Amino acid sequence: MAGSLNKVILIGNLGADPEIREMPDGAKMAKFSIATTEKYKNREGDLISNTEWHNIVLWRRTAEIAEKFLKKGDSVCIEGKLKTRSWEDESGMKKYATDIQGDSMTMLGSKRDSNSAPTESYSPPPINRTNSDEGLNNNTDSADPLPFQADEGTGV
């Protein structure tokens, strides 16, 4: 098998309002956790519920959207990738945490407003890989674009 894939898709509810930070370059970062719950019946017929908490990190425009619209309890779909970070605590012990770095977010609804608007989604715009504004044929990448990549010219 050639290559690898780091892809996460989660649908869950926010455990708290997003925490927003502005970086020195002006970019915004939003951090929050979402809960996903798995429910099933065990052999005795009892309903079992297991909840997992996932740390989410969003950047730039997606973080701005989260800051403006997301609140504790809201349901969201996050697509992104796993990122592990490490640091040393005060006693010199190495610590690790794994977050989901969100590439796109779909707001699925809110418990605050039962008459909520239609589902909203935000994905960052595609990366422009052209040398000039003359068209898409000036692509300097040696590899051909994949058939499922966004096309600047069509907005797809």
N, C-alpha and C positions, 0 to 999 in steps of 0.2 A: 504494500500500500504506500503510495507516494504522498508526501505532505502530511499535514495535521490540521486540526480544527479546534478552535477555542470559541465555542458559541453557547450562550445561555439565554433561555427564554423563561421568564417567570411572570406569573400573574398572582398578585397578592394585594394586601392592604397595608397602608402606611401605619407604622407604630407610633409615629410622632410627626410633627411638622418638619419639613426639610430644614436642615442647618445650612446656611448660605455663607460662603466666604468669598471675598474678592482677592484675587492674586495681584502681586505687584504690577503685572502687565495689563491689569484691568479685566482679565478673564474671570468669570464666576464659576464657582464649584458648589454643587448641592450634594449634601450627604443626608441619607435617611435610611431607615430599615423598613423592609416589608416582611410580612408574615405570610407563609403559605401553609395550608393545612390539608393533611391527608386524612380521610375518614374511611374506615372499613369496619366490618364485623369480624370478631374473632370466632374461634371454634365454638365457644359457648353462646354465640349470638349477641354478645355485648358490642355496642357501638364504641369503637376506639377512635380517638382523634389525636393526631400527632402534628404539632406546629413547629415549623422551622423558621428561624429568623435569618434574613439575608441583608448584608450591608450593601447599599447602592451608592455609587458615586457618578454624578452627571457633570458635564462640563459645558461651558460657554452658553450658547443659545438654549440648549436643552435644560441647563441649570436655571436660566432665567425664566423659562416656562414653568418649571417646577416651583420656583420661588413664588411666582404670581398665582398659580392655580391649585397647587397640591396642599392638602391639610391632612392631619391625623385621621385615619379611618378610610381615606379615599382608596379606591381600587385602581391599580395600574398594571399595565403589561410593560415589562422592561426587557429589551433585547440588548445583549452586550457580550462581554467576555470576562473570564475570571482573571483577576490580578492579585498577586500576593506581594505584600510589602513586609519589610522587617525593620526593626529598630532595637535599641538597647534601652532598657528601663533604668531607673535611678540606681539600682544595685548592680548594673552591668550585665544583667541577664538578657539574652537575645529573645525578642518577642516577634511573633508573626501574626498577620491577619490577612484573610482572603476576602476581597470585595468583588462586587460585580461592577465593572465599568460600563455604564449604559451607553450604547450607541444610539438607541432610539427608545421613545417612550410613548405609550398610548394610554390616555386617561380613560378609564372604563366607567367611572361613575363615582358619586359621592353619597354618603348617607345624610349629608347636610341638606340636600335638595332633591326631593323625590321627583321633581319636575325638571331634572337636569337636561341640559342641552345634549345634542348628539355627541357621540364619542369623538374626541379630538386626538390627533396623532401628530407627533413631530419627529422627523428624522433630519439629521444635518444634510445640507445640500451636497450634491456630488462634487468631488474634487475635479477641478478643471485641469486637464493634462495637456493643454495645447500651448504652443509657443506664442501664438498671436491670436488676434480676434478674427483672422481670415477664415477660420473653419476648423473642423475636427480632423482634417487630413494632415495637419502639421504635428501630429503626435510624435514626440521624440522618444517615447518608451520603445524599447526593442521588442517587447512582448505585445502580441495582439490583445485587445481588451477581451475579457471573458464575455460570453453571450448574455449573462445575466447582470452585468454591470450597468449602472445608470449611464445614460447618454445625454451629455450637455445639450445637444441640439434639440432633443425631443422632450427633455424634462422627465424622462422615464427612468 
